[in-house]
């Protein structure tokens, strides 16, 4: 079970946009260049973030991407959902209804207890992601890598100069 | 992000072994036949469960698989780990250390705040799986599909007769 590496790119990019702030728009090329990311593939993630209403893009020579909301109002769940989609990791294929033990359909009106149990765990995972806005991750970066925000902001500013 | 369908097969098979009980050993062929599962691929999952100490197999004409522990002592996390391995779904590739914003290695002694935040969510998922033993799932099946255990037991008994 593996999450797309696009999730790592997307969360980092949201943080970078938070650090640049609403005054400055950042191009997809600049965002990709900051981590040497493959531009075409990264563009897809950016488009997914835009479709999910996490970033907005403005056209034109001074245009680019900005966060669509303040970092307090963008959660890790928003970003993960935008990149990974809403489909749960555990997908019940109803094998209980297959084979020699299969019974009449009216015996399967309630969801499979296994799917229910697995779903409960995914809900705990989602709740934890939903409880962590980008602003909290930012605060944790400030504690663990105190120069990151300023270094990042300065590089993006230099690109727009 | 998708979990292997082997997880569904493995949890159902653990439940089936729980219903058959410790007195009866069940062959891999019988376990696979009960849900029309592809035998070779399913055997790999059974071997993984055996390596993880969740099932034991005895050789010989009356041999087969049994649960290695009572269902109260096998959690969903045990089964998921056996099939999916211990690697987390989110895998930090340290992109923060790449590109023009990269700083000297001594700035990265602490884990990335994003990896930390994603890890916290995976821990919530794992904790929920660890809190749910197969015995609890069994109790939920008894409530939602009351004939399943008896039907299953009878079919496996008929195969050994």
Interface residues (C-beta under 8 A of the other chain):
Chain A: X1 X2 X3 X4 X5 X7 X8 X9 X11 X12 X15 X33 X34 X35 X36 X37 X76 X84 X87 X89 X90 X91 X92 X93 X95 X96 X98 X99 X100 X101 X103 X107 X108 X110 X111 X112 X113 X114 X116 X117 X118 X120 X121 X122 X123 X124 X125 X126 X127 X128 X129 X132 X136 X137 X140 X141 X143 X144 X145 X147 X148 X151 X152 X155
Chain B: X1 X2 X3 X4 X5 X7 X8 X9 X11 X12 X15 X33 X34 X35 X36 X37 X76 X84 X87 X89 X90 X91 X92 X93 X95 X96 X98 X99 X100 X101 X103 X107 X108 X110 X111 X112 X113 X114 X116 X117 X118 X120 X121 X122 X123 X124 X125 X126 X127 X128 X129 X132 X136 X137 X138 X140 X141 X143 X144 X145 X147 X148 X151 X152 X155
